[in-house]
Amino acid sequence: MPISYLFNDGDVFAVYKPAGAHSVQLRKGGGWSIADELLRENPSLAQASEKPGDAGLVNRLDEETSGILLGATSRSVWDKLYKQALNGEVHKRYALLVEGRVTKEFSITSFIGTPNRGAHKVKVYEKRPPSWARALEGTTKYTPHLHLPIHNVSLLLAEASPARRHQVRAHAAHLGVPLVGDSLYGSTRALPPIVGASRRFFLHAYYISFRHPIFDREIVVESPFEKELILPQDGKGPPTVG
C-alpha cells in the first residue's frame, strides 16, 4: 500500500493511516504497518526516531483508528517534535461515533493507566492511583456534531491532550457513551449495520497542529472525517463509507 502524504517538507511529514493498518512495526508476523512502508521508501528513517521500527513517527494510532500520523526525517527534529507531544503542545482532534444521544459539550480530566505495557485495556482513574498503575494525566473535550435518531448514535468531535493510548475511547466509555462497536470499552452494538463499514468502530484523527521545529511557525494538517464516513440521514437505502 503506497504512503499517502498529507504534509512533507523534507524535515517533517504527516501521512494518512487507514483503519485496519498498524502504525509502527510489530514483532515478526504481527502484520503490515505504515512504518514498514515508510522504511521501504526511505531506510534512513530507522535512525530518525528512538526506535528504528517507528520510522520517524512521533505518534501512533490504534489499528482500527484512521487519520494523521506525524513524523520527522532526522533524530534532532524528531526529538523536538516528541518533546512537543509530551508537553501537550501537539494539538489533536478526532471524530468518533458513540452510543446514545449527546446534546452538549462535556470534558474529562483524569489519570489513564495500565498495570503493564502488554495490557489490552486502559483504566480511567479520577484520582491519582498508585505508581503500579503506570497512570498519566490526560484531558478530553467532546462536542456534539450530529445525532442519528434512527440508530440513536451521535457523531462527536473531540480534542485530546496529550492524546495518550486509548484516551479518547476510554474517556468516552467512562462517561457512559462508548464508541459504537468498541466492545473492549463496553459497547454492546455493532458498527456495520449503521454505516456499512468493515471497521469495528469509528474513530478518525482528522486534525493535528504543531510548531515547526526548524522554522518555528504553526503547521496545521487535516484529513477530513467527512471522507471517511457518510451516515444515513433518513434511514432510506444503505449508508456508504469513503
Secondary structure as a PSIPRED ss2 file (coil, helix, strand):
# PSIPRED VFORMAT (PSIPRED V4.0)

   1 M C   1.000  0.000  0.000
   2 P C   1.000  0.000  0.000
   3 I C   1.000  0.000  0.000
   4 S C   1.000  0.000  0.000
   5 Y E   0.000  0.000  1.000
   6 L E   0.000  0.000  1.000
   7 F E   0.000  0.000  1.000
   8 N E   0.000  0.000  1.000
   9 D C   1.000  0.000  0.000
  10 G C   1.000  0.000  0.000
  11 D C   1.000  0.000  0.000
  12 V E   0.000  0.000  1.000
  13 F E   0.000  0.000  1.000
  14 A E   0.000  0.000  1.000
  15 V E   0.000  0.000  1.000
  16 Y E   0.000  0.000  1.000
  17 K E   0.000  0.000  1.000
  18 P C   1.000  0.000  0.000
  19 A C   1.000  0.000  0.000
  20 G C   1.000  0.000  0.000
  21 A C   1.000  0.000  0.000
  22 H E   0.000  0.000  1.000
  23 S C   1.000  0.000  0.000
  24 V C   1.000  0.000  0.000
  25 Q C   1.000  0.000  0.000
  26 L C   1.000  0.000  0.000
  27 R C   1.000  0.000  0.000
  28 K C   1.000  0.000  0.000
  29 G C   1.000  0.000  0.000
  30 G C   1.000  0.000  0.000
  31 G C   1.000  0.000  0.000
  32 W C   1.000  0.000  0.000
  33 S E   0.000  0.000  1.000
  34 I H   0.000  1.000  0.000
  35 A H   0.000  1.000  0.000
  36 D H   0.000  1.000  0.000
  37 E H   0.000  1.000  0.000
  38 L H   0.000  1.000  0.000
  39 L H   0.000  1.000  0.000
  40 R H   0.000  1.000  0.000
  41 E H   0.000  1.000  0.000
  42 N C   1.000  0.000  0.000
  43 P H   0.000  1.000  0.000
  44 S H   0.000  1.000  0.000
  45 L H   0.000  1.000  0.000
  46 A H   0.000  1.000  0.000
  47 Q H   0.000  1.000  0.000
  48 A C   1.000  0.000  0.000
  49 S C   1.000  0.000  0.000
  50 E C   1.000  0.000  0.000
  51 K C   1.000  0.000  0.000
  52 P H   0.000  1.000  0.000
  53 G H   0.000  1.000  0.000
  54 D H   0.000  1.000  0.000
  55 A C   1.000  0.000  0.000
  56 G C   1.000  0.000  0.000
  57 L E   0.000  0.000  1.000
  58 V C   1.000  0.000  0.000
  59 N C   1.000  0.000  0.000
  60 R C   1.000  0.000  0.000
  61 L C   1.000  0.000  0.000
  62 D C   1.000  0.000  0.000
  63 E C   1.000  0.000  0.000
  64 E C   1.000  0.000  0.000
  65 T C   1.000  0.000  0.000
  66 S E   0.000  0.000  1.000
  67 G E   0.000  0.000  1.000
  68 I E   0.000  0.000  1.000
  69 L E   0.000  0.000  1.000
  70 L E   0.000  0.000  1.000
  71 G E   0.000  0.000  1.000
  72 A E   0.000  0.000  1.000
  73 T C   1.000  0.000  0.000
  74 S C   1.000  0.000  0.000
  75 R H   0.000  1.000  0.000
  76 S H   0.000  1.000  0.000
  77 V H   0.000  1.000  0.000
  78 W H   0.000  1.000  0.000
  79 D H   0.000  1.000  0.000
  80 K H   0.000  1.000  0.000
  81 L H   0.000  1.000  0.000
  82 Y H   0.000  1.000  0.000
  83 K H   0.000  1.000  0.000
  84 Q H   0.000  1.000  0.000
  85 A H   0.000  1.000  0.000
  86 L H   0.000  1.000  0.000
  87 N C   1.000  0.000  0.000
  88 G C   1.000  0.000  0.000
  89 E C   1.000  0.000  0.000
  90 V C   1.000  0.000  0.000
  91 H E   0.000  0.000  1.000
  92 K E   0.000  0.000  1.000
  93 R E   0.000  0.000  1.000
  94 Y E   0.000  0.000  1.000
  95 A E   0.000  0.000  1.000
  96 L E   0.000  0.000  1.000
  97 L E   0.000  0.000  1.000
  98 V E   0.000  0.000  1.000
  99 E E   0.000  0.000  1.000
 100 G C   1.000  0.000  0.000
 101 R C   1.000  0.000  0.000
 102 V C   1.000  0.000  0.000
 103 T C   1.000  0.000  0.000
 104 K C   1.000  0.000  0.000
 105 E C   1.000  0.000  0.000
 106 F E   0.000  0.000  1.000
 107 S E   0.000  0.000  1.000
 108 I E   0.000  0.000  1.000
 109 T E   0.000  0.000  1.000
 110 S E   0.000  0.000  1.000
 111 F E   0.000  0.000  1.000
 112 I E   0.000  0.000  1.000
 113 G E   0.000  0.000  1.000
 114 T C   1.000  0.000  0.000
 115 P C   1.000  0.000  0.000
 116 N C   1.000  0.000  0.000
 117 R C   1.000  0.000  0.000
 118 G C   1.000  0.000  0.000
 119 A C   1.000  0.000  0.000
 120 H C   1.000  0.000  0.000
 121 K C   1.000  0.000  0.000
 122 V C   1.000  0.000  0.000
 123 K E   0.000  0.000  1.000
 124 V E   0.000  0.000  1.000
 125 Y E   0.000  0.000  1.000
 126 E C   1.000  0.000  0.000
 127 K C   1.000  0.000  0.000
 128 R C   1.000  0.000  0.000
 129 P C   1.000  0.000  0.000
 130 P C   1.000  0.000  0.000
 131 S H   0.000  1.000  0.000
 132 W H   0.000  1.000  0.000
 133 A H   0.000  1.000  0.000
 134 R C   1.000  0.000  0.000
 135 A C   1.000  0.000  0.000
 136 L E   0.000  0.000  1.000
 137 E E   0.000  0.000  1.000
 138 G E   0.000  0.000  1.000
 139 T E   0.000  0.000  1.000
 140 T E   0.000  0.000  1.000
 141 K E   0.000  0.000  1.000
 142 Y E   0.000  0.000  1.000
 143 T E   0.000  0.000  1.000
 144 P E   0.000  0.000  1.000
 145 H E   0.000  0.000  1.000
 146 L E   0.000  0.000  1.000
 147 H E   0.000  0.000  1.000
 148 L E   0.000  0.000  1.000
 149 P C   1.000  0.000  0.000
 150 I C   1.000  0.000  0.000
 151 H C   1.000  0.000  0.000
 152 N C   1.000  0.000  0.000
 153 V E   0.000  0.000  1.000
 154 S E   0.000  0.000  1.000
 155 L E   0.000  0.000  1.000
 156 L E   0.000  0.000  1.000
 157 L E   0.000  0.000  1.000
 158 A E   0.000  0.000  1.000
 159 E E   0.000  0.000  1.000
 160 A E   0.000  0.000  1.000
 161 S E   0.000  0.000  1.000
 162 P C   1.000  0.000  0.000
 163 A C   1.000  0.000  0.000
 164 R C   1.000  0.000  0.000
 165 R C   1.000  0.000  0.000
 166 H C   1.000  0.000  0.000
 167 Q H   0.000  1.000  0.000
 168 V H   0.000  1.000  0.000
 169 R H   0.000  1.000  0.000
 170 A H   0.000  1.000  0.000
 171 H H   0.000  1.000  0.000
 172 A H   0.000  1.000  0.000
 173 A H   0.000  1.000  0.000
 174 H H   0.000  1.000  0.000
 175 L C   1.000  0.000  0.000
 176 G C   1.000  0.000  0.000
 177 V C   1.000  0.000  0.000
 178 P C   1.000  0.000  0.000
 179 L E   0.000  0.000  1.000
 180 V C   1.000  0.000  0.000
 181 G C   1.000  0.000  0.000
 182 D C   1.000  0.000  0.000
 183 S H   0.000  1.000  0.000
 184 L H   0.000  1.000  0.000
 185 Y H   0.000  1.000  0.000
 186 G C   1.000  0.000  0.000
 187 S C   1.000  0.000  0.000
 188 T C   1.000  0.000  0.000
 189 R C   1.000  0.000  0.000
 190 A C   1.000  0.000  0.000
 191 L C   1.000  0.000  0.000
 192 P H   0.000  1.000  0.000
 193 P H   0.000  1.000  0.000
 194 I H   0.000  1.000  0.000
 195 V H   0.000  1.000  0.000
 196 G C   1.000  0.000  0.000
 197 A C   1.000  0.000  0.000
 198 S C   1.000  0.000  0.000
 199 R C   1.000  0.000  0.000
 200 R C   1.000  0.000  0.000
 201 F C   1.000  0.000  0.000
 202 F C   1.000  0.000  0.000
 203 L E   0.000  0.000  1.000
 204 H E   0.000  0.000  1.000
 205 A E   0.000  0.000  1.000
 206 Y E   0.000  0.000  1.000
 207 Y E   0.000  0.000  1.000
 208 I E   0.000  0.000  1.000
 209 S E   0.000  0.000  1.000
 210 F E   0.000  0.000  1.000
 211 R E   0.000  0.000  1.000
 212 H C   1.000  0.000  0.000
 213 P C   1.000  0.000  0.000
 214 I C   1.000  0.000  0.000
 215 F C   1.000  0.000  0.000
 216 D C   1.000  0.000  0.000
 217 R C   1.000  0.000  0.000
 218 E E   0.000  0.000  1.000
 219 I E   0.000  0.000  1.000
 220 V E   0.000  0.000  1.000
 221 V E   0.000  0.000  1.000
 222 E E   0.000  0.000  1.000
 223 S C   1.000  0.000  0.000
 224 P C   1.000  0.000  0.000
 225 F H   0.000  1.000  0.000
 226 E H   0.000  1.000  0.000
 227 K H   0.000  1.000  0.000
 228 E C   1.000  0.000  0.000
 229 L C   1.000  0.000  0.000
 230 I E   0.000  0.000  1.000
 231 L C   1.000  0.000  0.000
 232 P C   1.000  0.000  0.000
 233 Q C   1.000  0.000  0.000
 234 D C   1.000  0.000  0.000
 235 G C   1.000  0.000  0.000
 236 K C   1.000  0.000  0.000
 237 G C   1.000  0.000  0.000
 238 P C   1.000  0.000  0.000
 239 P C   1.000  0.000  0.000
 240 T E   0.000  0.000  1.000
 241 V C   1.000  0.000  0.000
 242 G C   1.000  0.000  0.000
